[in-house]
Amino acid sequence: MVIHTYPVYIIGSQSSLLNISLATCGNALIAPSSHHPHVLASEHVLLWTTPHGFNFQHELEQLFPESDILKMFFVTIQSLDENTCSNYGAGLLRFTQYCDQCLIPEMQCMPASAALLSAFIADSAGSISDSTASNWLAGLHFWHTINGAIWNGSDSALLHHIKCGLTLTLDALIQLGQGLNLSDSFDVVVFAITCITFWCCCHLGELVIPSSNTFDVVKHVSHLILPIITHNSHNVCWSSLHIPWTKTTGTEGADISVTACNHPTCPHIALLLHLDVNSNIPSHAPLFSFKTADGSWAPMTKTWFMDRCNKVWVNAGHPNMPGHAFHIGGATELLLEGVHPNIMATQGHWKSRAFLEYWCQIEFILPLFISAAATTPIALTRVQSVMQDFQHRHTLPS
C-alpha cells in the first residue's frame, strides 16, 4: 500500500485544496475521473463527488465563508464512525463500478434515479445479503445528502420489490429436492436444513454454523439433543428440537416444532432421513453434520449449504438465492395456507410488532406465490384481512 499526499477539491473553487494523507487501493478498479480520487474507502463519501456535487459546493461558496463550509462537511462526516464510513464507501465503490460498466454519464449518477438504484441492487441480487444491500443504499443516501442531492430511493416501490424479490417459493423448494441426490449424506443434510428452515420459519443461522471451526455448543444445536421423539396427535406427526440460542431469546433458546405435511418437501420426513443416513456421529458434533467418504464426519457450514442449493437452482434457471430467502418464503407460504399469524410469530420467534414489520416485506412478494392460482384475489384478501385483525388485536399502529 502506497501512502502519498493527494490534492483534493472539497469546495468548487481551485483555491480550495486540502492535503490529506491517502492510500491507493489496488482493487478499486474504476474508470479514471477527477471526481473519484484514489482514497481510502472510509473517505469515499466525503471526497468522491459528481457534477451535481460541484455545483452544490459552488452554491455554498456564494453564501458562506470557506472555513464554515469545510467545517460543515467535516462535522457531517464525523457523525459516522469509521466502520460505517468504510461500509458506505465500499457501497459507493460498487455503485461507481456499476455506473462505469453501464456507461452511465456522471451527470446521471447524482441525483441517482430510482430506476438506476434498482438496477444497481438487482445486479448484485443473490450474491449479497439484504443487510448488505441496505448498507449500500444507506451509504448512497448519505452521499446524496452531503452533496445536497435529492434521494429517490425512499419511496420507490420498484426498489423495494428488488430488495425483497429474491425469496424461496414452493416450486423452487420442490426443484431443489429433485436436484439433490438423497442417497448422498451431504445432500441429505442439505435437504433437511432447507425443508426445516422453510416450513418451520427458522433463521438459517439457527441450524448451520458459519464455518467449520466456529461451532459453539452454547449457541448451536448439537447431537446432544438426541434422541428426537416423534409425537402423534390427531393423526399429525411432529417432533420438537431445542435450539440453545436465538437473537430474540438469547441463551434461553427456543423450541422448533417440526410438523409433518403431505408434501414432497415434508420437513419431518427430511429430518428423520437425515438422522438415519447420518447416524453414529459423535454427540458433541453439530446436529446437522454428515458422514464423509473416509468414514469420518464434517459439520454443515452455511457456505457449503448455500453453494449446493444455488448450484441446483442456477441449473434449474433460478438466480442465486440469499440466505434470508428461506425464512420469508416459508412465512409467506404458511400465511397463504391459512396458518394464523399468532402461530407464525411464535414459530418464527417474532415479537408481535416485529412480525407486523415483517408482513410489510411479505406483502411485496405475495404475487410470486399466488399469481398462478385461480383463487388469487380470494387468497390475497383473506391474508390481508387476517393480518389486519392481528394488528388490531395487538393494538399495533399501522
BELUR-V116916 format. One record per residue. N is the residue number from 1. PSI is psi in radians with two decimals (999 if undefined). BURIAL is + if it has 24 or more other C-alpha atoms within 12 Angstrom, else -. Layout:
n: <N,N>
psi: <PSI,PSI>
burial: <BURIAL,BURIAL>
//
This chain:
n: <1,2,3,4,5,6,7,8,9,10,11,12,13,14,15,16,17,18,19,20,21,22,23,24,25,26,27,28,29,30,31,32,33,34,35,36,37,38,39,40,41,42,43,44,45,46,47,48,49,50,51,52,53,54,55,56,57,58,59,60,61,62,63,64,65,66,67,68,69,70,71,72,73,74,75,76,77,78,79,80,81,82,83,84,85,86,87,88,89,90,91,92,93,94,95,96,97,98,99,100,101,102,103,104,105,106,107,108,109,110,111,112,113,114,115,116,117,118,119,120,121,122,123,124,125,126,127,128,129,130,131,132,133,134,135,136,137,138,139,140,141,142,143,144,145,146,147,148,149,150,151,152,153,154,155,156,157,158,159,160,161,162,163,164,165,166,167,168,169,170,171,172,173,174,175,176,177,178,179,180,181,182,183,184,185,186,187,188,189,190,191,192,193,194,195,196,197,198,199,200,201,202,203,204,205,206,207,208,209,210,211,212,213,214,215,216,217,218,219,220,221,222,223,224,225,226,227,228,229,230,231,232,233,234,235,236,237,238,239,240,241,242,243,244,245,246,247,248,249,250,251,252,253,254,255,256,257,258,259,260,261,262,263,264,265,266,267,268,269,270,271,272,273,274,275,276,277,278,279,280,281,282,283,284,285,286,287,288,289,290,291,292,293,294,295,296,297,298,299,300,301,302,303,304,305,306,307,308,309,310,311,312,313,314,315,316,317,318,319,320,321,322,323,324,325,326,327,328,329,330,331,332,333,334,335,336,337,338,339,340,341,342,343,344,345,346,347,348,349,350,351,352,353,354,355,356,357,358,359,360,361,362,363,364,365,366,367,368,369,370,371,372,373,374,375,376,377,378,379,380,381,382,383,384,385,386,387,388,389,390,391,392,393,394,395,396,397,398>
psi: <2.23,2.19,2.25,2.97,2.25,2.19,2.15,2.28,2.00,-0.69,2.74,-0.54,2.64,-0.26,-0.21,1.58,2.43,2.33,1.88,2.37,2.07,2.85,2.46,2.21,1.94,-0.44,0.09,1.33,1.87,2.82,2.44,2.31,2.44,-0.29,-0.30,1.32,2.74,1.78,3.00,2.63,-0.63,-0.22,0.02,-0.81,-0.42,-0.72,-0.20,2.43,-2.94,3.00,-0.67,-0.74,-0.71,-0.74,-0.71,-0.76,-0.67,-0.70,-0.70,-0.66,-0.53,-0.26,-0.59,2.72,2.62,-0.67,-0.65,-0.64,-0.77,-0.74,-0.70,-0.78,-0.79,-0.60,-0.69,-0.80,-0.52,-0.12,-0.21,2.51,2.97,-0.68,-0.73,-0.75,-0.73,-0.74,-0.75,-0.73,-0.63,-0.70,-0.69,-0.64,-0.82,-0.68,-0.76,-0.72,-0.70,-0.76,-0.67,-0.78,-0.67,0.07,0.71,2.18,2.60,-0.63,-0.45,-0.05,-0.37,2.17,2.35,2.31,2.80,-0.62,-0.74,-0.77,-0.72,-0.77,-0.66,-0.84,-0.69,-0.56,-0.51,0.06,2.35,-0.39,-0.17,2.74,2.92,-0.66,-0.64,-0.77,-0.73,-0.69,-0.73,-0.79,-0.64,-0.68,-0.75,-0.65,-0.82,-0.71,-0.71,-0.74,-0.80,-0.32,0.25,0.52,2.56,2.68,2.11,0.24,-0.15,-0.75,0.41,1.93,-0.61,-0.79,-0.67,-0.70,-0.77,-0.78,-0.66,-0.12,-0.48,1.68,2.78,2.03,2.92,-0.64,-0.74,-0.61,-0.75,-0.75,-0.60,-0.82,-0.66,-0.46,-0.22,2.70,1.75,0.23,0.01,2.29,-0.61,-0.86,-0.54,-0.74,-0.58,-0.79,-0.74,-0.81,-0.76,-0.86,-0.67,-0.78,-0.63,-1.02,-0.42,0.09,0.75,2.70,2.41,-0.64,-0.19,-0.27,-0.51,2.75,2.68,-0.73,2.94,-0.37,0.32,0.23,2.30,1.99,-0.38,-0.52,-0.44,2.45,2.43,3.11,-0.10,-0.37,-0.16,2.63,2.62,2.15,2.38,2.21,2.67,2.01,2.11,0.74,0.40,2.16,2.44,2.75,2.75,2.33,2.38,2.19,2.38,-0.20,2.43,2.91,-0.57,-0.50,-0.16,-2.39,-0.06,-0.43,-2.80,2.77,2.31,2.11,1.98,1.80,2.39,2.58,2.72,1.35,2.59,-0.34,0.51,2.12,-0.55,-0.79,-0.71,-0.68,-0.82,-0.63,-0.76,-0.81,-0.47,-0.86,-0.68,0.93,3.03,0.68,2.46,2.59,-0.40,-0.08,2.69,2.56,-0.65,1.21,2.90,2.69,2.53,2.91,-0.45,0.17,0.01,-2.69,2.86,2.55,2.47,2.25,2.81,-0.70,-0.83,-0.74,-0.90,-0.67,-0.74,-0.78,-0.84,-0.49,-0.75,-0.79,-0.73,-0.69,-0.46,0.05,0.12,2.78,2.96,2.39,2.49,2.88,-0.56,-0.11,-0.55,-0.79,-0.93,-0.56,-0.80,-0.71,-0.73,-0.78,-0.76,-0.66,-0.72,-0.45,-0.02,0.15,2.30,2.50,-0.56,-0.74,-0.69,-0.77,-0.67,-0.81,-0.70,0.12,0.71,2.53,2.74,-0.73,-0.72,-0.64,-0.61,-0.68,-0.64,-0.61,-0.56,-0.57,-0.70,-0.62,-0.61,-0.38,-0.01,-0.72,-0.48,-0.50,-0.51,0.07,-0.48,-0.04,2.47,-0.42,0.51,-0.94,-0.67,-0.81,-0.78,-0.77,-0.73,-0.81,-0.73,-0.67,-0.74,-0.70,-0.61,-0.70,-0.70,-0.78,-0.74,-0.76,-0.54,0.20,0.86,2.45,2.62,999>
burial: <-,-,-,-,-,-,-,+,+,+,+,+,-,-,-,-,-,-,-,-,-,+,-,-,-,-,-,+,-,+,-,-,-,-,+,+,+,+,+,+,+,+,+,+,+,+,+,+,+,+,+,+,+,+,-,+,+,+,-,+,-,-,-,-,-,-,-,-,+,+,-,-,+,-,-,-,+,-,-,-,-,-,-,+,+,+,+,+,+,+,+,+,+,+,+,+,+,+,+,-,-,-,-,-,-,+,-,-,+,+,+,+,+,+,-,+,+,+,+,+,+,+,+,+,+,+,-,+,+,+,-,+,+,+,+,+,+,+,+,+,+,+,+,+,+,+,+,+,+,-,+,+,+,-,-,-,-,+,+,+,+,+,+,+,+,+,+,+,+,+,+,+,+,+,+,+,+,-,+,+,-,-,-,-,+,+,+,+,+,+,+,+,+,+,+,+,+,+,+,+,+,+,+,+,+,+,+,+,+,+,-,-,-,-,+,+,-,-,+,+,+,+,+,-,+,+,-,+,-,-,-,-,-,-,-,-,-,+,+,+,+,+,+,+,+,+,-,-,-,-,-,-,-,+,+,+,+,+,+,+,-,-,-,-,+,+,+,+,+,+,+,+,+,+,+,-,+,+,+,-,+,-,-,-,+,+,+,+,+,+,+,-,-,-,-,-,+,+,+,+,+,+,-,+,+,+,-,+,+,+,-,+,+,-,-,-,-,+,+,+,+,+,+,+,+,+,+,+,+,+,+,+,+,+,+,+,-,-,-,+,+,+,-,+,+,+,+,+,+,+,-,+,+,-,+,+,-,+,+,+,+,+,+,+,+,+,+,+,+,+,-,-,-,-,-,-,-,-,+,+,-,-,+,+,-,-,+,-,-,+,+,-,-,-,-,-,-,->
//
